[in-house]
Structures are given as C-alpha cells and as structure tokens.
Amino acid sequence: MPSASATPPAIVPAPAPGAQATAPAPGAQAPVHATGAHPPDALLSAPLLATLLRFALPNMLAMVATSLAAIAETAFVGSLGTASLAGMALVFPMVMLQAMLSAGAMGGGVSSAISRAFGAGQPERANALAVHAMAIGVAIGAVYAVLLLVFGRELFALLGGRGEALAAAWSYAQVAFLGSVFIWLVNTFASVIRGAGNMRVPSATLLVVAVTQVLVGGALGLGWGPFPRLGMAGVAAGQVVANGLGAAVLWAYLASGQARVQLPLRSTRWQWPLARDILRVGAVACLSPLQTVATILILTRLVSHFGTDALAGYGIGTRLEFLLIPIAFAVGVASVPLVGMAIGAGHVRRARQAAWTAAALAAALLGVLGLVVALTPTVWIHLFTQDPAVTEAAALYFRWAGPAYGLFGLGLSLYFSSLGAGKAAGPVIAGTVRLLIVGAGGAVLAWAQTPPWTIFALIALAMAAYGVATVLAVRWTSWGHDRTEAHA
C-alpha cells in the first residue's frame, strides 16, 4: 500500500458523462498544447474496425493459450488417476471464478477507469488510478486466498467431495490459492496496460505465463526429468510460479518508464474517489462471473439427471464453449479502451459505434462457429469420443445451443463495452435474466420429467435471452451527452 504521508501528484477529477472536461494540472507526462490541454488521443480518431481487429488478435491468442494451458493441466491431473480428476472438478469452479473476477470483471473496471482518464487528457490521474488498482488487486487477492485456505476443504465437501477426491482437491487448493495475489496482480497490471491502449505487452506476457504453467506444472506434478513427482500440489505450483513470473514482468514494464501509464508508488497517496472510480464499475461487474458459475452448476445438475451419456455429451459441448468464450472476451476487451477514451473525451456517439462494431464482430465470429457445430457436430465431438450414445447426446446439444452462440457472443462483447463506458448494471441485469430462465425453467422441466433435448433447448433460450437483454440494456442506458461534433 502506498504511504499515506507521501506527496500526491496533481489529480484532476474525471468528468462525469455529459460534463465538460477540464484541463489537467501542469506536470503531465504527455505533450501539452499552447492552450494548456493535452492533444487528442490517437484512439479517438483511429478506424474502429481495423483497430478492434488489431487489438483483438493478440488478446485472442493469449486467451486461447490460457484455455489450452487449463486443458493441459487437466490432462496432467487425469494421468494421476480418477480420484485426482474428480478432485480437480471440485476445485476448478473456484479457480475459474478467480480468473473471471480478476481478469474480466474487476479488470474491466480498471481498464475503464484508466482509458476514461486518458480520454479526458489526464495522464497523471491514470497513473494514480494504476496505483489504486494494484492496491485493490493485492487486497482482494489476499482475501480470496484466506477464504479458500480456511474454508476450502469444507466447501469442496459441500460440493460432494469425499475420500481421495476431497484429499486431491485440498492438496491442489493449498498450493494454488497461496498464489491468489499473483493472479490478481498479473490480471490487474494487464488491465492497466490495456486501458492505455496497449494490447501486445499483456498478451505476450500471458502467453508466456500459459507456457510456463504447462512446463512447470507438468515437471513438478508428473516428475519430468530430475524434478520430484509432487502430484496435485506440483500441478498447482505451475500456476503459482507462472503467474508470479507474469506479475513481475508486468511490474517491471510499468516501472521501466516505457509504458504509457506509470506506477508512481512513492508520490501517490490513497484517495477514496480514485478507488471508487474503479470499484463502482468493477464491483458491480463482479456479479456477472458469480451468475455464470451459478448457471453452470444448475445446468450440470439438471443434465446429470439424464445419466452419464448425457452428462458426457454436455461436457463435450462446454469444452467448446471454453474455447469460444475467449474469442468474445478478446473482442470485448479490445473495445474497452476505445469506448472508455471516447467517453472520457465526450465522444459518446463514437463510444457507442465502437461498442456496436465490437458486438457485431463477436457475434459474427461465434455465430459462424456455432452454425458449423450445429450442422456438423462430429467435427468437434470425435476429437473426444467415438461412443455412439455420447456422440448422439453431444450432437443434440450442439443442434440446440450452436445457433445461439452468436447472440451469446453479442452479449459478452457488449458487457465489456459497457464496462468501458462505466455502465455495468445493464449487462449484469441481463445475466440475471439468463440465470432466472435457467433456474426457473430447469425446475419446471425437472418437475415435468421432460426429455434431454428440453434442457438443451433451455440452454439455447437462456443464451439468446442474455444477448437480447444486453442489447436492450445498452440501447436504453444513457452514456451521457456527446460534447463534440468530431465523430469517426
């Protein structure tokens, strides 16, 4: 935590949407015009689609690499035995939740605040926000670690863990959650840098993190070469070491002076208005991952009633979604600095154009992939199984869910764009709609003992409803009044 007695930098309050921006105080790092105002940011006039594609591609590579690292980690655990695999299933929701909270929800709040500060011509405010984001990340990471290390074993037992499976889950958790602060730091620093419009450095770092996690986790978990075979604890150690390395690399980059945003730790004192600027978006956005996890748990429970084949088919479907969601994430995160800087500069129309452009891109990408698996599901299914019953169940799932992937991607992209605008409530309400459809609809279907296709149809309906509800929320939510006639 920065010292409260240090001398703070000159901080100019960020303008609220619809308010007139004020000139930053002297001493800013960016060049200053003779009028005393910073020159317009280049992202305020860059072509939207071309910039989104340029930003999204490195994000996509990093997110896919992260997903593949998680799949490789699961393969390592599978080689340790059935009990270890069952233990991983118990602990994985909390690992996934932490990643979604730190990288997506709170990370979106961080990027939003940083980009709005740059859009308003206030680089010194952006620097102070970066320090506050780091402090928030350390604090939440520490709390998350304490909660899981104190109550994790009881939580895994409540989820159904028994015997060797519970022991395996606890062995993994005791190491993995010791590194929670590293995970929060690497995702917070990545979000800070993205908020300044730099996607390459965070993406390259996360790519290295993914490779390191696979190598270290495999070496320590399975005992490659001269390394000891530590089992679940060794696999978890790969995650801790990789994210610790990633946090150190991004810290060094921010401290080197090469980054557009800096970390002036000694000259920044804690100021609640700056923390509030991050938390008012990030804290609300954190409800979305909680909704996602609750939705997954409900659906898994519903599908499990139809037996092993149906559950295995549903699992194959969710594996594809595990790779598709990073695509929407990459596009959505790419829109955050474009939207945030436009909002900070009062270019509300451009902010909305950026949001809709990103949404259309994400919907097109996921929509095409969804139609492919709906029409030719065995292209994906046969990568995992040749079993006729499982293949039939998975194909049934894809025929229903595949056509809804486009609308789901649309909603996810608009969720991140809304974070860039500092308006998280609408997409969170849309997520609530999806959760209610799954919960209420699932209860009715379970009571009526309907066939498996009805559950898969419910999944598709919930995805489509989420996309439509998010679109309506964005259209109906005011992002402020446009203060300029210079639109892209």
N, C-alpha and C positions, 0 to 999 in steps of 0.2 A: 504494500500500500504506500503511495507517495506520502511524503511528510506533509502534515497539515501546516507546518510553520514555514514551508518554502514559499518563495515569492511566485504568485501565479502569473502566467502570461496574460496579455491583454485578450480578453474573450468578449466577442460581440454576440449577443443573443441571436439565435437563429430566428428568422422571420416566420411567423405562423403563415399557413397557406392563406393567400389573399391579402397579406400585409405587404407594405413597401419595404424592400430590402434596404438596409443601411450599410454604409461603407465601413469596412473593417478598420480596426485601430492601426496605427503605424507599427512597423516592425514585422509585418507579414513577410513570409518567405517568397511568395510569388511576386513577379514584376508588378509594378503599380503604374497606372496611367497618371497623367498630369492632373486629372480630376480627383485623384485620391482613391479611385475604385479599381479593383482588380480587373484585368481583361477577361472577357467571357471565356469560359472553359470550352475546350475544343469539342467535348462531347455534346455540347448544346447545339452544335450545328452539323455534326457528323451524320452521314446517311444511316438511317435506322436499321434497315435490314442487313446491310453489309456489316455494320458494327456489331449487331447481335450475333451474326454468324461468326465473326472474328472472335468475339468474347465467348460464345457458347462452345466452340470446338475444344479449346484446351480444358474447359470445365468438364465437358463430356468425357474426354479421355481420362481425366483424374477420377471422376465419379465411377466410371466403368472399372477402372483399375482397383478402386476401393472395394467395389462389389465383388470383383474376381478374387481379391485378397480374402474377403469373408468366405467365399465359396471354397478357396484353397484351405483356409483354416478349418472349415467343416470337414473337408476330406481328411486332413490330418487327424482330427478328432475321431472320425469314423474308423481310421486304422487302429485306434486304441481300443476299440471294442464297442459293443452295443450300449453298455452302461454309460460310457463316455459320451456317445452320441445323444443318448437321452438326457444326460446332464447338460449338454450344450443347448438342447432345445429348451431347457428350463431357464438358462441364464441369458440366452440370446435376446429375448424381448427387452431386457434392461440395457443390454449393450446397444441395441438398435435405438431405443428411446434416447439414450445419452447422445448418440450421434445426431439424431434428428433435432434434439433440443439445442445442441451447441452449434451445429453447422447450419441448420435451416432456420429454426425459429429465432433464437437469440442472435444467431449470426446475421439473419436478415435485419434485425433491429439495429445491429452495429453498422452494417453496410449502409442502411437507410440514413442513419444519423450522419455518418461520415460524408456520404455523397450529397446530402442536402446542404451541409456546411460548405463544401466546395462549390456547389451550385450558387450559393449566396455570396461567393467571393470571400470566404472566411477560413483560410487555411490554418490559422492559429487555433480556431475553435475545433477544427477537425483533429489537430494534434492532441488537444486536451481531451477530446472525446475518445481518442485511441487509448490514452492512459486509463480513462474511466472504464472503457470496455475491458481492458486487461484485468483491472481490479475486480470487476463483476465476474469475469470468467474464472479467476482464481477462487473467488468466494463460492460460486455455485459449484464448481468442480470439487472443492473441498467438502461441501455439504453433501453432494451426491455420493462421494466416496465414503463418508462417515455413515450415511444412511444404509448403504448397501453392505458395508463391512460389519455393521452392528446388527441389522435386521435381515440381511440377505438370506441366510440359511432358513429362517422362519418363512420368508416369502417363497422360496423355492419349494418348501414343504407344502405350503398352501396351494401351490400350482400343481401339486400331485407328485412331487419328488419323494422317492423312498429309497432306502438302502444304498446300493452302489451308485445309482443315478444321482441321488442327492449329494453323496460324497464327491462325485466328479464335478458337479455344478459348483459346490462350495470351494473345491480345490482351484478351479478356474477363476471364480469370483474374487477370492482372496488376493490374487495377484493382479487381475485385470483392473479392478476398481481402485487399487493403490495408485494407478496411473490416471485416474479421472481428471486431475488437474492438467496433466499433459494434453489430454484430448480436448479439454475446454480451451486451453491456451492455443493449440495449433489451429483450431477452428475459429477462434476469436481473432487471432492475428491474420488468418487468411481472409476473414470477413472485412477486417480493417483495410487491408490492401485492395481487396475487390471494390470496396466503397470508393476508393480513389481512382477507380477505372483500370486497375492492373489485374488481369486475369492470369497472365502467364506465370508469374512467380508463385502464387498459391497453387496453381495446377501442377507445375513442375515439382514443387515440394511434396504435394500429396501423392504424386506418382511415385516419388522416391520412398515416401512413407509406406505405401502399399507394397512395394517390392521388398523393403526392409522387413516389414511384418511377416511376409511369407518366408523369407530366408531365415530370420531369427526364430520365428515360431516353429518352423519345420526342424531346424537344427536342435533347438532345446527341447521341443516336445517329443520328437521321434529319435533323437540321439544321432544325428548325422555326423559322420566323421569322428573327430575327437570329443565332441560335446556329449554331456550326460543325457540320458533319456529321462526327462522330468515329467513327461505326460501332460496332463491338462495344465498344470502350472507353467510348464515350459511353453506351451502354445500361447497362453495368456501373456507370458513375458514378451513374446514377439510384438504384441500390440503396445505394451508399455514402452519398450525400447524404441520402437519405430516412431511413436507419437512424441516421445521425449526428444528424439533427434529432430523431428519436424518442427517442434516448438522452438528449439534452439536455433535452427536455421532461419526461421521467420523472424525471431527476435533479432538475430544478427543483421538481417537485411533491414529491418526497421531502424536499428541503431546505427547503421553504416552511413546514413545520410544520402544513400542512393534512392530511397523510396520517396515518393511524393508526400506521403504522410509520415510524421516522425513520432517518437515516443519521448517527450520531454519530461521524464520522471521527476527530476530534481526541481523543476520550475513549475510543476503543476500541483496545486492543492485540490483536495476533494471538494467538489461543488455539486450539491444535490440537483440543481437544474440540468446539469450535463448528464448525470446518471439517469435522471428522469426521461431525458430525450431518447435514450436507448431503451429503457425499460417500458416506456409507455407503448412501444411497438413490440419489442421482443417478448415481454411478459405475456401480453395478450396472445401473441403468435404461438407461445409455448402450449397453448391449449390444443392446437392442431395436432401435434405429434401424439398427445395423450388420447385424442379422439381416434387417431389412426390405429394405435396399439389396441384400444378397446374394441374397435371394429374388427381387427384381425382375430382377437381372442374369441369374440362372439361367433364369427364365421367359422373358425376352426371347430368350435364346439358344435355348431349346427351340422357341419358336414360330417363330423365324426360319428353321428348317429346312423349314417348310411353304410358304415363299415370301412374296412381297411382299403379296399379298392377305390372307393370314392374319395377318401382322405388322401390317398397317394396321388390320385389324379388332380385333386385340388392343390396339393403341394407342388406338383409339376407346373401348374398354372401360376402359382405365386412366385416360383423361381423366375419365370419370365418377367413378371412384374418387378421383381427385384432388380432386373437389368433395364427395364423400360423407365422406371421412375427416375433414375439418374439423368435420363435424356431430358425429361421435363424440368428436373431440378437445374440442369446445366443452362437451359434456355431461360428459365425464370430468374436464376441468379444473375445471368448476363444482363437482364433488363433492369436490375436494381439500381446500378449507378446511372443509367440513362434516365430512369424515372426520377430518382432522387435528386440528381443535379438539376433536372428541368423544374422540379417542384421548388427547389431552393432558389432558382433564378426567376421563378414566377412564370415559367413556360408550361402552364398546366395543359394546354392542348397538345404540346409535344410530348409531355409525360404520358398522356392517355394514348397518343399514337404509338409510343414505344411499347406500352402495355399490350395494346391490341395486336401489334405486329408480332411481339414475342408469343402471345397466346395462339395466334394463327399458326406460327411456325411449330410450336409444341404440339398443337392439335393435329397438324398435318403429319408430322413425324410419327407420333404414336398411333394416329388413325390408320396410316398405311400399314404399320406393323401389326396392328390389331386385326385388320382385314385379312392380312396374309395368314395369320394363325387361325382365324375363323374359317377360312376357305381350305387351307392345307395344314391342319393342326399337327399331322405326324412329322412335319419338318422339324418341329421342336420336341415333340413327345418322344420320338425314337432316339433322341440323344440320351434319354434317361431309362427307358424301359421298352421292351417288346411284348410285355404281358398284355393279352387282348382285353382283359377286364379293366385294367388300369388305363390302357390307351383309350378305351371307349369312354371312361369317366372323364379323362382329361380333355378329349375331343369335345364332349358335351359342354364342359366348362368353357372352352375357347369359343364355341359357336355362340354362346350367350354373351360372354364377357368381352370377347375381342372387339365387336363393333362399338363398344362403349369406351374403349381405351382413348379414342380421340377426345371425347368430352372430358374424360378424367385428366388428360394432359392439359387441356384448356384451363381447367380449374386450378391445377397445380401451378401453372405458369402465372396466372392472374393472382394467385396467393402471394407469390414473391414480388410481383409488380406492386401489389397493394402495400407490402412492407416498405418498398422503396418510397411510396407516397406517404408513408406514416399512417396508413389506414388499414389496420389488421382485422378489425372487428367483423367486417362483411364476410371475408373468406372463412373466418372461424365459425360464423353462424352457418355458412354453407356446409362446413364439416359436421356441424351438429345435426343438420338435416340428414346427411348421409348416415350418421350414427343412429339416428332415430328410425330411419327406414329399415336399417339392418336389424336393430333391436326389436322394434315392434313387429315388423314383417316376419322376422325369424321366429318370434314367439308364436305368431298365428300359424305359420307353416308347420312348426314343430307340433303344435296342438292338433292340427288337422292331419298330421302324418302324411304330408304330400310327398311325391317322388323327388329324387335328387335334382332334376332339372329345374324345379321351382326355386331351390336355393341359389343355383347359378343364375337364374333369371333375376332373382332379388339382388345379387351382387351387381349385375349389369345395370339394373334400375337405380341402385344407390350411386354407382359411378356417374351415370348420366345426370341424376338429380344434383350431385355435387357440382358438376360442370355448369349446368344451367343456373343453379342457385348462385354460384360465384360470379357468373356473367351479370346476373341481375343485381347482385350486391355492388359490383364495381360500377355499373351504369347508374345506380341510384345514390351512390355515395359521392358527396362533393369533395373534390380535391383542391378546392379553393378557386379564386378568380384569376384568370390569366392577366398578367401585368405587362405583356409585351405583344407587339404585332409581328414580331420576327419569328415565324414558325417554320419548322422543317417541312 
